[in-house]
Amino acid sequence: MGVPTHQENHKAPMGTNEAAGDAAAGENLSAAARPKRVRTGCLTCRERHLKCDEGLPECQNCRKSSRACKRGVRLNFIDTQVKNPPITPPTQEWDIVFQDESRDIASEYRGGLGRYAAFSQEAEDASDTKDEALYQFSSGVMNTPTLAPQQLPSLQQSLPAENIESYPAVSQRRPDNSREQHIHSSDNTDSTFTSQTIPPPPISTYNTTKQTLTPPSEDRGPLDSPEELLFMQVFVEEVGLWMDSLDPYKHFSRLLPWESLHEPMLLNAFLACGARHLSLVSPAYSEEKALHYYDDATTRLLEALQNPNRDTVICATTAVILNVYEIMSERPLQRMNHIAGARALIKECRWTAKSSGVGAACFWINVGMELLSCIRFNWQVAWDPDLWGVDMDFSREIEYGREEGWTYRLMYIVAKIANFRSSVPRQAESTQHLEQVRLQNRFHEWNRLKEWIDSWNNASPRTLRPMGYLYPHQTTSKSAFPEVWLIKRASIVARLFYHTGMCLLAQTHPVLSTRAPEMHELQQSHAHDLCGIVAHSKDRGVASVAIRSLAVAAECLVSRREQEEVLEIFDRIQKETGWHTVFLHKELREKWGWNNEEQYQQQQQLNMPAPPLLSMQNFQYQALNLPPAPPPPSLSKGPPKGIINPILRSADFSAPTHPYQSHYVAPLHLPPAPQYSHY
């Protein structure tokens, strides 16, 4: 059978002239003689362009060629690409309705309509309702999807009428059209931050399952004041840089600034730190503007603390940032309004080392700042490290690339070393026997701490160790210290804490003096490596840890050239970051004996350590003749006796003299204890 031509596939038009009548009649007869086109043939014959006999279950063509006889309805659509979803906002003049005609088309084929599932009017109504819920255009802005129940719910439960008359609930935000402006005046111009007309999110982004903040999905409106924009940029790029040095999620520099756009208390705390940093690095900016933002944030925080229906997470985060402002002050001990308060609010939120998200960020920045203060003033850490909840099982592998977890472990060890140093006996025991027993106990404790920090160094991942190490004679910087290069910021902080801990151990050996060969070599080795890290690091985010660690290492230096270079490093840090280091110049000069040239000459003669009166081996031999020492104290018995951090001694709202004494009101509901997981 020949393939019909194009002309054969179409009937001749009606009403032709008589001359063509005979030809048209002939064509009609031939078309009627041909079989009609198959509508329900198999797909296999259609692909092969063959006529199908529509046999079941297999047609004759497929049976002869041993092919699979594919059945089905094939609907070919010309264009199936839709770049934009069919969503058009309705207007008063017209609206659009989308209709599905696929069933009507399929009904023209034999058995085509049976391929479709039964039409359900309820399903269509539910789909329409869902679409209406997802797309609401009446307010002009798409609503934020409601989040699932969160781990830290906002403390916004309803109170009895007599308790809520004077305390507005946190969740009841002002309507968009009545949201107030908070205006900051200055001597020259007025800077204004006006909240845009934006519907508030149904649930605060603080209350995610892991307390990890995410930027809001809707446009909250940018900062439109040049002054506030400048201060916020400075905070994000400078202050938040070092606050997030141990936070893998960078809450303070990437996430919390978004939350501050609808939290004036949090916003003013950020602006205070940014303005304070500018006043430290540039004489063109005074501290008056920073104090204005600081006072405004403090006032709002104290007002919130009187509200039992407050959001404790926001209050704790604001207090932590205001604590940072106080640390940045030139004389921090004269401004201690929020140092203890931030710690008390952190405990109220039940944040520990096992927390995650914003809770972990606030916990570690607060604990880290206290640890640095205790190293400087020889204090005992107020929050017992054994209560932090740090996982000290070195055999348990932490997720690759999470150097922060190993840094947390090292901070725990350094805190234990700081407590050991602060508990150095101030006077001898009443008898020689008791003195020897105490000496032996401290010797065993020293060895335990030394083995602990050595185990950390051996078990830590390779990324926490130097990527490059050049001795002074190999560098072109003319530095007296080796060039130690580490890549990640968390690795730099961890290495600084490691060398600091080793230097502190060398200075606090219960038997050997710092001039003993073993201790002298231990000090010099770690002091030089620490100075080499700081001298060649260009990361401003480690400045706070670098200053205190460098001061500890500088006390171990005996070479005049090395001492002078350390002072130059301090000057460079102050110039680049604004951190005050002038007081360290005076302390180190007195420590080195620079104030007296005669002492300096004697110091130069004493560069070589003198032989110790008692060596390590001799002490171990004599210790065998002592009565057996009692077992070391259990970790649950608390830290050894020493000088507890006086600032944070009562940093707990359960203490009689707790922070915010005249403002604090216990919250109505506390956040539930989170379900912890290791890092």
C-alpha positions as CSV (number, residue, x, y, z in Angstrom):
1,M,0.0,0.0,0.0
2,G,1.4,3.4,-1.0
3,V,1.8,6.2,1.5
4,P,-0.9,8.7,0.9
5,T,0.2,12.1,-0.3
6,H,-0.5,15.4,1.3
7,Q,-3.3,16.1,-1.0
8,E,-4.9,12.8,-0.2
9,N,-5.1,13.6,3.5
10,H,-7.5,16.5,3.0
11,K,-10.9,16.5,1.4
12,A,-11.5,18.8,-1.5
13,P,-13.4,22.0,-0.6
14,M,-17.1,22.1,-1.3
15,G,-18.5,24.3,-4.1
16,T,-15.8,23.9,-6.7
17,N,-16.5,24.5,-10.3
18,E,-18.0,21.9,-12.5
19,A,-14.8,21.4,-14.4
20,A,-13.2,19.9,-11.4
21,G,-16.3,17.9,-10.3
22,D,-15.3,14.7,-11.9
23,A,-11.8,14.8,-10.3
24,A,-13.3,15.7,-6.9
25,A,-15.7,12.8,-7.1
26,G,-12.9,10.4,-7.9
27,E,-10.9,11.6,-4.9
28,N,-13.9,11.2,-2.6
29,L,-14.5,7.6,-3.7
30,S,-10.8,6.8,-3.2
31,A,-10.8,8.4,0.3
32,A,-13.9,6.5,1.3
33,A,-12.3,3.2,0.1
34,R,-9.3,3.8,2.4
35,P,-9.5,2.6,6.0
36,K,-10.1,5.3,8.6
37,R,-7.1,6.6,10.7
38,V,-6.5,4.5,13.8
39,R,-7.1,6.4,17.0
40,T,-6.3,3.7,19.6
41,G,-3.3,2.1,18.1
42,C,-0.3,1.1,20.1
43,L,2.5,3.6,20.7
44,T,5.1,1.2,19.3
45,C,3.5,1.3,15.8
46,R,3.1,5.1,16.0
47,E,6.8,5.4,16.7
48,R,7.6,3.1,13.7
49,H,5.0,5.1,11.5
50,L,3.1,1.8,10.8
51,K,-0.6,1.2,10.7
52,C,-1.7,-0.7,13.8
53,D,-4.5,-3.3,13.7
54,E,-5.4,-2.4,17.3
55,G,-5.2,-6.1,18.3
56,L,-5.2,-6.9,22.0
57,P,-3.2,-7.7,24.0
58,E,-0.6,-7.4,21.2
59,C,-1.0,-6.1,17.7
60,Q,0.1,-8.1,14.7
61,N,3.1,-5.8,13.9
62,C,4.6,-6.1,17.4
63,R,4.0,-9.8,17.5
64,K,5.8,-10.4,14.2
65,S,8.8,-8.1,15.2
66,S,8.9,-9.4,18.8
67,R,8.6,-5.9,20.2
68,A,6.8,-4.7,23.3
69,C,3.3,-3.5,22.4
70,K,3.1,-0.3,24.4
71,R,-0.4,1.1,25.1
72,G,-1.5,4.4,26.3
73,V,-2.7,7.8,25.4
74,R,0.0,10.2,24.1
75,L,-0.9,13.8,24.2
76,N,1.6,16.1,22.5
77,F,1.8,19.7,23.7
78,I,3.7,22.3,21.7
79,D,4.9,24.4,24.7
80,T,5.4,23.1,28.2
81,Q,7.8,25.7,29.5
82,V,6.4,28.2,32.1
83,K,8.9,30.7,33.3
84,N,6.6,32.6,35.7
85,P,3.9,30.9,37.9
86,P,0.3,31.8,36.8
87,I,-0.2,34.3,39.6
88,T,-1.8,37.6,38.8
89,P,-3.1,39.9,41.4
90,P,-6.8,40.6,40.9
91,T,-8.1,44.1,40.2
92,Q,-11.4,45.8,40.5
93,E,-12.0,45.7,36.7
94,W,-11.1,42.1,36.0
95,D,-9.7,38.8,37.3
96,I,-8.2,35.7,35.8
97,V,-9.4,32.1,36.2
98,F,-7.2,29.2,35.0
99,Q,-9.1,26.2,33.6
100,D,-7.9,22.7,33.1
101,E,-9.2,21.3,29.8
102,S,-7.1,18.2,29.7
103,R,-10.0,15.9,30.5
104,D,-12.1,17.4,27.7
105,I,-9.2,16.7,25.2
106,A,-8.7,13.2,26.5
107,S,-12.4,12.3,26.2
108,E,-12.1,12.5,22.4
109,Y,-9.9,9.4,22.6
110,R,-11.1,6.0,23.2
111,G,-10.5,5.1,26.9
112,G,-8.7,8.5,27.3
113,L,-10.9,9.8,30.1
114,G,-10.6,6.6,32.0
115,R,-6.9,7.3,32.4
116,Y,-7.7,10.1,34.8
117,A,-8.5,9.7,38.4
118,A,-12.0,10.5,39.6
119,F,-12.6,14.3,39.8
120,S,-12.8,15.4,43.4
121,Q,-14.5,18.7,44.1
122,E,-13.2,18.7,47.7
123,A,-9.6,18.4,46.5
124,E,-10.0,21.3,44.2
125,D,-11.6,23.4,46.9
126,A,-8.7,22.5,49.3
127,S,-6.2,23.5,46.5
128,D,-7.9,26.8,46.0
129,T,-7.8,27.4,49.8
130,K,-4.1,26.6,49.9
131,D,-3.3,28.9,47.1
132,E,-5.2,31.7,48.8
133,A,-3.3,31.1,52.0
134,L,0.1,31.1,50.3
135,Y,-0.5,34.3,48.3
136,Q,-2.1,37.2,50.1
137,F,-1.8,40.5,48.3
138,S,-4.2,42.6,50.3
139,S,-1.3,44.0,52.4
140,G,1.0,44.6,49.5
141,V,3.7,42.3,50.9
142,M,3.8,38.5,51.0
143,N,3.6,37.2,54.5
144,T,6.4,35.2,56.1
145,P,5.6,31.5,56.5
146,T,4.9,30.5,60.0
147,L,7.6,28.4,61.6
148,A,7.2,25.2,63.4
149,P,7.2,25.0,67.3
150,Q,10.6,26.1,68.4
151,Q,13.0,25.2,71.2
152,L,13.1,28.6,72.9
153,P,9.6,29.9,72.7
154,S,9.1,33.6,73.3
155,L,8.0,34.3,76.9
156,Q,4.8,35.8,75.7
157,Q,2.2,33.8,77.5
158,S,-0.9,35.6,78.7
159,L,-0.8,37.0,82.3
160,P,-3.6,37.6,84.7
161,A,-5.2,40.9,84.3
162,E,-3.7,42.3,87.5
163,N,-0.2,41.5,86.3
164,I,-0.3,42.8,82.7
165,E,-1.7,46.2,83.2
166,S,1.7,47.9,83.2
167,Y,3.7,45.4,81.2
168,P,2.9,45.1,77.5
169,A,3.5,41.6,76.0
170,V,6.6,41.3,73.9
171,S,4.6,39.6,71.1
172,Q,2.2,42.4,70.8
173,R,4.2,44.7,68.6
174,R,2.9,48.1,67.6
175,P,0.9,48.2,64.4
176,D,2.8,49.2,61.4
177,N,1.1,52.6,61.0
178,S,1.8,53.5,64.7
179,R,5.4,52.2,65.0
180,E,7.4,54.9,66.6
181,Q,10.6,56.4,65.4
182,H,13.6,56.4,67.8
183,I,15.6,59.6,67.1
184,H,19.2,60.1,68.3
185,S,20.2,63.7,68.5
186,S,23.8,65.0,68.3
187,D,25.5,68.3,68.5
188,N,25.5,68.9,64.8
189,T,22.7,66.9,63.1
190,D,20.0,64.6,64.1
191,S,20.2,61.0,62.9
192,T,17.0,59.2,62.6
193,F,16.2,55.5,62.2
194,T,12.6,55.0,61.1
195,S,11.2,51.5,61.0
196,Q,9.5,50.8,57.7
197,T,5.9,49.8,57.4
198,I,6.4,46.0,57.5
199,P,4.2,43.3,58.9
200,P,6.0,41.7,61.9
201,P,7.0,38.0,61.6
202,P,4.6,35.6,63.3
203,I,7.4,34.1,65.4
204,S,10.7,35.7,66.3
205,T,13.7,34.4,64.4
206,Y,15.4,33.9,67.7
207,N,13.3,30.9,68.5
208,T,14.5,28.4,65.9
209,T,15.1,24.8,66.9
210,K,18.8,25.3,67.4
211,Q,18.5,29.0,68.3
212,T,20.2,29.8,65.1
213,L,19.1,33.2,63.7
214,T,18.4,33.6,60.1
215,P,17.8,36.9,58.2
216,P,14.2,37.8,57.9
217,S,12.6,36.7,54.6
218,E,10.7,39.9,54.1
219,D,12.2,43.4,53.5
220,R,12.2,45.1,56.9
221,G,13.6,48.3,55.4
222,P,17.3,49.3,55.4
223,L,19.0,51.8,57.7
224,D,18.4,55.2,56.2
225,S,20.5,57.4,58.5
226,P,24.1,57.9,57.3
227,E,25.3,58.0,60.9
228,E,23.6,54.7,61.9
229,L,24.7,53.0,58.7
230,L,28.3,53.9,59.4
231,F,28.2,52.7,62.9
232,M,26.5,49.4,61.9
233,Q,29.1,48.9,59.2
234,V,31.9,49.4,61.6
235,F,30.4,47.0,64.1
236,V,29.9,44.2,61.4
237,E,33.3,44.7,59.9
238,E,35.4,45.3,63.0
239,V,33.7,44.5,66.3
240,G,31.6,41.6,65.1
241,L,34.7,40.3,63.4
242,W,36.4,39.2,66.7
243,M,33.1,38.5,68.5
244,D,32.5,35.7,65.9
245,S,36.1,34.3,66.1
246,L,34.7,31.2,67.8
247,D,31.3,31.1,66.2
248,P,31.0,29.1,62.9
249,Y,27.7,30.7,62.1
250,K,28.9,34.3,62.6
251,H,25.8,35.4,64.6
252,F,27.1,38.8,65.6
253,S,28.3,39.9,62.2
254,R,25.8,38.2,59.8
255,L,22.6,37.2,61.6
256,L,21.9,39.4,64.6
257,P,22.1,42.7,62.7
258,W,19.0,41.7,60.8
259,E,17.2,41.0,64.0
260,S,18.1,44.4,65.3
261,L,16.1,46.1,62.6
262,H,12.9,45.5,64.6
263,E,14.5,45.4,68.1
264,P,15.6,49.0,69.0
265,M,17.3,47.7,72.2
266,L,19.5,45.4,70.2
267,L,20.1,48.0,67.5
268,N,21.3,50.7,69.9
269,A,23.7,48.2,71.5
270,F,25.2,47.5,68.0
271,L,25.5,51.2,67.2
272,A,27.1,51.9,70.6
273,C,29.9,49.3,69.9
274,G,30.4,50.6,66.3
275,A,30.6,54.3,67.5
276,R,32.9,53.3,70.3
277,H,35.3,51.6,67.9
278,L,35.4,54.6,65.7
279,S,36.3,56.8,68.7
280,L,39.1,54.5,69.5
281,V,40.7,54.4,66.1
282,S,40.0,58.0,64.9
283,P,40.3,61.2,66.9
284,A,37.6,62.7,64.7
285,Y,34.9,60.8,66.6
286,S,34.2,61.4,70.2
287,E,32.8,58.9,72.8
288,E,29.7,61.1,73.4
289,K,27.8,59.5,70.5
290,A,28.7,56.0,71.7
291,L,27.6,56.8,75.2
292,H,24.3,58.1,73.9
293,Y,23.6,54.8,72.2
294,Y,24.9,52.9,75.2
295,D,22.6,54.7,77.6
296,D,19.6,54.3,75.3
297,A,20.2,50.5,75.0
298,T,20.8,50.2,78.8
299,T,17.5,52.1,79.5
300,R,15.5,49.9,77.2
301,L,17.1,46.8,78.7
302,L,16.3,47.8,82.3
303,E,12.7,48.5,81.2
304,A,12.5,45.1,79.7
305,L,13.9,43.4,82.8
306,Q,10.9,44.8,84.7
307,N,8.5,43.0,82.4
308,P,7.9,39.4,83.5
309,N,6.6,38.7,80.0
310,R,9.8,39.7,78.3
311,D,11.8,37.8,75.7
312,T,14.8,36.6,77.8
313,V,16.8,35.7,74.7
314,I,16.8,39.2,73.3
315,C,17.6,40.6,76.8
316,A,20.6,38.3,77.2
317,T,21.9,39.0,73.7
318,T,21.7,42.7,74.3
319,A,23.5,42.5,77.6
320,V,26.3,40.5,76.0
321,I,26.8,43.2,73.4
322,L,26.7,46.0,76.0
323,N,29.3,43.9,78.0
324,V,31.5,44.1,74.9
325,Y,31.2,47.8,74.9
326,E,32.4,48.0,78.5
327,I,35.4,45.8,77.7
328,M,36.3,48.2,74.8
329,S,36.3,51.1,77.2
330,E,39.7,52.5,78.3
331,R,39.0,51.8,82.0
332,P,36.6,48.8,81.9
333,L,36.7,48.2,85.7
334,Q,35.0,51.6,86.1
335,R,32.1,50.6,83.9
336,M,30.7,47.2,85.0
337,N,27.0,47.6,84.5
338,H,26.5,44.6,82.2
339,I,29.5,42.4,82.8
340,A,27.8,40.5,85.6
341,G,24.3,41.1,84.2
342,A,25.2,39.3,80.9
343,R,26.4,36.3,82.8
344,A,23.3,36.2,85.0
345,L,21.0,36.4,81.9
346,I,23.0,33.7,80.1
347,K,22.4,31.4,83.1
348,E,18.7,32.4,83.1
349,C,18.5,31.2,79.5
350,R,20.2,28.0,80.5
351,W,22.9,28.4,77.9
352,T,26.0,26.2,78.3
353,A,28.7,24.8,76.1
354,K,26.2,22.2,74.8
355,S,23.9,24.9,73.5
356,S,23.8,25.8,69.8
357,G,22.9,28.9,67.8
358,V,22.7,32.3,69.4
359,G,23.0,30.6,72.8
360,A,26.3,29.1,72.0
361,A,27.6,32.4,70.5
362,C,26.7,34.4,73.6
363,F,28.0,31.7,76.0
364,W,31.4,31.4,74.5
365,I,32.0,35.2,74.0
366,N,31.1,35.7,77.6
367,V,33.2,32.9,78.9
368,G,36.1,33.8,76.7
369,M,36.2,37.4,77.9
370,E,36.1,36.3,81.5
371,L,38.9,33.8,80.9
372,L,41.1,36.6,79.4
373,S,40.4,38.8,82.4
374,C,41.3,36.0,84.8
375,I,44.6,35.4,83.0
376,R,45.4,39.1,83.3
377,F,44.4,39.6,87.0
378,N,45.3,36.1,88.2
379,W,41.7,35.4,89.1
380,Q,39.8,32.1,89.4
381,V,37.1,31.6,86.8
382,A,33.8,32.3,88.5
383,W,31.8,29.8,86.4
384,D,33.3,26.4,87.3
385,P,34.6,24.9,84.0
386,D,33.4,21.5,85.0
387,L,29.8,22.9,84.8
388,W,30.3,24.3,81.3
389,G,29.3,21.0,79.7
390,V,32.3,20.6,77.4
391,D,32.8,17.2,75.8
392,M,36.4,16.3,76.7
393,D,36.4,12.9,75.1
394,F,39.2,13.3,72.6
395,S,38.5,10.0,71.0
396,R,35.1,11.3,69.8
397,E,35.6,12.7,66.4
398,I,34.1,16.2,65.8
399,E,32.8,17.1,62.4
400,Y,35.6,17.8,59.9
401,G,36.3,21.5,59.5
402,R,34.7,22.3,62.9
403,E,37.9,23.6,64.6
404,E,35.7,25.6,67.0
405,G,34.8,22.4,68.9
406,W,38.5,21.7,69.6
407,T,39.0,25.3,70.6
408,Y,36.2,25.0,73.2
409,R,38.0,22.0,74.7
410,L,41.2,23.9,74.9
411,M,39.5,26.9,76.6
412,Y,38.3,24.5,79.2
413,I,41.8,23.3,79.9
414,V,43.2,26.8,80.0
415,A,40.5,27.8,82.5
416,K,41.5,24.9,84.7
417,I,45.2,26.1,84.4
418,A,44.1,29.6,85.4
419,N,42.3,28.2,88.4
420,F,45.4,26.2,89.3
421,R,47.5,29.4,89.1
422,S,45.2,31.5,91.2
423,S,45.2,28.8,93.9
424,V,48.9,29.1,94.6
425,P,49.3,29.0,98.4
426,R,50.0,32.4,99.9
427,Q,51.4,30.9,103.1
428,A,53.0,27.7,104.2
429,E,51.3,24.9,106.1
430,S,51.7,24.7,109.9
431,T,54.0,21.7,109.7
432,Q,56.5,20.5,107.2
433,H,54.7,17.2,106.7
434,L,51.5,19.0,105.7
435,E,53.5,21.3,103.4
436,Q,55.1,18.3,101.7
437,V,51.7,16.6,101.2
438,R,50.2,19.8,99.7
439,L,53.3,20.2,97.5
440,Q,52.9,16.6,96.2
441,N,49.2,17.1,95.5
442,R,49.9,20.2,93.5
443,F,52.7,18.4,91.7
444,H,50.3,15.7,90.7
445,E,47.7,18.3,89.6
446,W,50.3,20.1,87.5
447,N,51.3,16.8,85.8
448,R,47.6,16.1,85.1
449,L,47.1,19.5,83.4
450,K,50.3,19.1,81.5
451,E,49.3,15.7,80.2
452,W,45.8,17.0,79.4
453,I,47.0,19.9,77.2
454,D,49.6,17.6,75.5
455,S,46.9,15.1,74.7
456,W,44.8,17.9,73.2
457,N,47.7,18.9,71.0
458,N,48.3,15.3,69.8
459,A,44.7,14.5,69.2
460,S,43.6,17.8,67.5
461,P,43.2,17.8,63.7
462,R,46.0,18.9,61.4
463,T,44.1,22.1,60.5
464,L,44.8,23.4,64.1
465,R,48.5,23.3,63.5
466,P,50.7,25.6,61.5
467,M,50.4,25.5,57.7
468,G,53.9,27.1,57.5
469,Y,56.8,27.6,59.9
470,L,59.9,29.7,59.1
471,Y,62.7,30.4,61.5
472,P,63.8,34.0,62.0
473,H,66.8,33.6,59.7
474,Q,64.6,32.3,56.9
475,T,62.3,35.4,56.8
476,T,62.8,38.8,55.2
477,S,60.8,40.6,57.9
478,K,63.8,41.0,60.1
479,S,61.7,39.8,63.0
480,A,63.2,38.1,66.1
481,F,60.4,35.6,66.1
482,P,59.6,32.7,63.7
483,E,56.9,33.2,61.1
484,V,54.0,30.9,62.1
485,W,51.2,30.7,59.6
486,L,47.8,29.4,60.3
487,I,44.8,29.6,57.9
488,K,41.6,29.6,59.8
489,R,40.7,32.2,62.5
490,A,39.6,29.5,65.0
491,S,43.0,27.8,64.5
492,I,44.8,31.0,65.3
493,V,42.8,31.4,68.5
494,A,43.3,27.8,69.5
495,R,47.0,28.0,69.0
496,L,47.2,31.2,71.0
497,F,45.4,29.6,73.9
498,Y,47.6,26.5,73.6
499,H,50.9,28.4,73.9
500,T,49.4,30.6,76.6
501,G,48.5,27.6,78.7
502,M,52.0,26.1,78.3
503,C,53.6,29.4,79.4
504,L,51.3,29.5,82.4
505,L,52.2,25.9,83.4
506,A,55.9,26.7,83.1
507,Q,55.4,29.7,85.5
508,T,53.4,27.8,88.1
509,H,55.4,24.6,88.6
510,P,55.1,23.7,92.3
511,V,58.7,22.6,92.6
512,L,60.9,24.0,89.8
513,S,61.4,27.8,89.4
514,T,61.1,29.5,86.1
515,R,64.9,29.6,85.9
516,A,65.2,25.8,85.9
517,P,66.4,24.5,82.6
518,E,63.2,22.5,81.9
519,M,60.9,25.4,82.7
520,H,63.1,28.0,81.0
521,E,63.2,25.9,77.8
522,L,59.4,25.3,77.9
523,Q,58.7,29.0,78.4
524,Q,61.0,30.2,75.6
525,S,59.8,27.7,73.1
526,H,56.1,28.5,73.4
527,A,56.7,32.2,74.0
528,H,58.6,32.5,70.7
529,D,56.0,30.6,68.8
530,L,53.2,32.7,70.3
531,C,54.9,35.9,69.4
532,G,55.6,34.6,65.9
533,I,51.9,34.0,65.4
534,V,50.9,37.5,66.5
535,A,53.8,39.2,64.8
536,H,52.9,37.8,61.3
537,S,49.1,37.6,61.6
538,K,47.1,40.1,59.6
539,D,43.7,38.9,61.0
540,R,42.2,41.7,63.1
541,G,39.6,39.3,64.4
542,V,42.0,37.7,66.9
543,A,43.2,40.9,68.5
544,S,41.4,40.5,71.8
545,V,43.0,37.0,72.4
546,A,46.3,38.1,70.9
547,I,46.8,41.0,73.3
548,R,46.4,39.0,76.5
549,S,48.3,36.0,75.1
550,L,51.1,38.2,73.9
551,A,51.4,39.8,77.4
552,V,51.8,36.4,79.0
553,A,54.5,35.4,76.5
554,A,56.3,38.8,76.8
555,E,56.9,38.2,80.5
556,C,59.0,35.2,79.5
557,L,61.3,37.0,77.1
558,V,64.9,38.0,78.2
559,S,66.3,39.5,75.0
560,R,66.1,43.2,74.6
561,R,65.5,43.0,70.9
562,E,62.6,40.6,71.4
563,Q,61.1,42.8,74.1
564,E,61.3,45.9,72.0
565,E,59.6,44.1,69.1
566,V,56.8,43.0,71.4
567,L,56.1,46.6,72.3
568,E,56.0,47.5,68.6
569,I,53.5,44.7,68.0
570,F,51.3,46.2,70.8
571,D,51.5,49.6,69.2
572,R,50.5,48.1,65.8
573,I,47.5,46.3,67.3
574,Q,46.3,49.5,69.0
575,K,46.6,51.5,65.8
576,E,44.7,48.9,63.7
577,T,42.0,47.8,66.1
578,G,41.7,50.5,68.7
579,W,42.4,48.2,71.7
580,H,44.3,50.1,74.4
581,T,47.7,48.6,75.1
582,V,49.4,51.5,76.8
583,F,49.0,50.0,80.2
584,L,50.8,46.9,79.0
585,H,53.9,49.0,78.1
586,K,54.2,50.1,81.7
587,E,53.6,46.7,83.2
588,L,56.1,44.9,80.9
589,R,58.7,47.6,81.4
590,E,58.5,47.1,85.2
591,K,58.5,43.3,84.7
592,W,61.6,43.5,82.5
593,G,63.4,46.0,84.8
594,W,63.6,48.7,82.1
595,N,62.9,51.4,84.7
596,N,66.2,50.8,86.3
597,E,69.2,50.5,84.1
598,E,71.2,48.7,86.8
599,Q,68.5,46.1,86.9
600,Y,68.6,45.8,83.2
601,Q,72.4,45.2,83.3
602,Q,71.8,42.5,85.9
603,Q,69.1,41.0,83.8
604,Q,71.4,40.8,80.8
605,Q,73.9,38.9,82.9
606,L,71.2,36.5,84.0
607,N,70.1,35.5,80.6
608,M,71.5,32.1,81.1
609,P,69.4,30.2,83.7
610,A,71.1,29.2,87.0
611,P,71.0,25.6,88.0
612,P,68.0,24.9,90.1
613,L,68.1,23.9,93.8
614,L,66.0,20.9,93.1
615,S,65.7,19.1,89.8
616,M,62.7,17.2,88.6
617,Q,64.4,13.8,89.1
618,N,65.5,14.7,92.7
619,F,62.0,15.7,93.6
620,Q,60.5,12.5,92.2
621,Y,63.1,10.5,94.2
622,Q,62.3,12.4,97.4
623,A,58.6,12.2,96.9
624,L,58.9,8.4,97.3
625,N,59.7,8.9,100.9
626,L,56.6,11.0,101.6
627,P,53.5,9.5,103.0
628,P,51.0,8.5,100.2
629,A,49.1,11.6,99.0
630,P,45.3,11.5,99.0
631,P,43.7,11.0,95.7
632,P,43.2,14.1,93.5
633,P,39.9,15.8,94.2
634,S,37.0,14.8,92.0
635,L,35.8,17.1,89.3
636,S,32.4,17.4,91.0
637,K,34.0,19.0,94.1
638,G,34.5,22.3,92.3
639,P,37.6,24.4,91.5
640,P,40.4,24.8,94.0
641,K,40.4,27.7,96.4
642,G,41.7,30.9,95.0
643,I,40.8,34.5,94.1
644,I,37.4,34.1,92.5
645,N,36.6,36.7,89.9
646,P,35.2,39.5,92.0
647,I,33.1,40.9,89.1
648,L,31.3,37.7,88.4
649,R,31.2,36.2,91.9
650,S,27.5,37.0,92.3
651,A,26.5,36.9,88.6
652,D,23.4,34.9,89.3
653,F,19.9,36.1,89.9
654,S,19.6,33.5,92.8
655,A,22.4,35.4,94.7
656,P,21.3,37.9,97.3
657,T,23.2,40.7,95.6
658,H,22.5,39.8,92.0
659,P,22.9,42.2,89.0
660,Y,20.2,44.7,88.1
661,Q,19.1,44.7,91.7
662,S,16.5,47.4,91.5
663,H,15.2,46.5,88.1
664,Y,15.1,42.8,87.7
665,V,11.8,41.0,87.9
666,A,11.8,37.2,87.4
667,P,10.2,36.2,84.1
668,L,6.9,34.5,84.1
669,H,8.1,31.5,82.1
670,L,11.7,30.3,81.5
671,P,12.8,28.7,78.2
672,P,12.7,24.9,78.4
673,A,16.0,23.1,78.8
674,P,17.2,22.4,75.3
675,Q,18.0,18.9,74.1
676,Y,21.7,18.9,73.7
677,S,23.9,17.3,71.1
678,H,27.6,17.2,70.7
679,Y,28.6,20.2,68.6
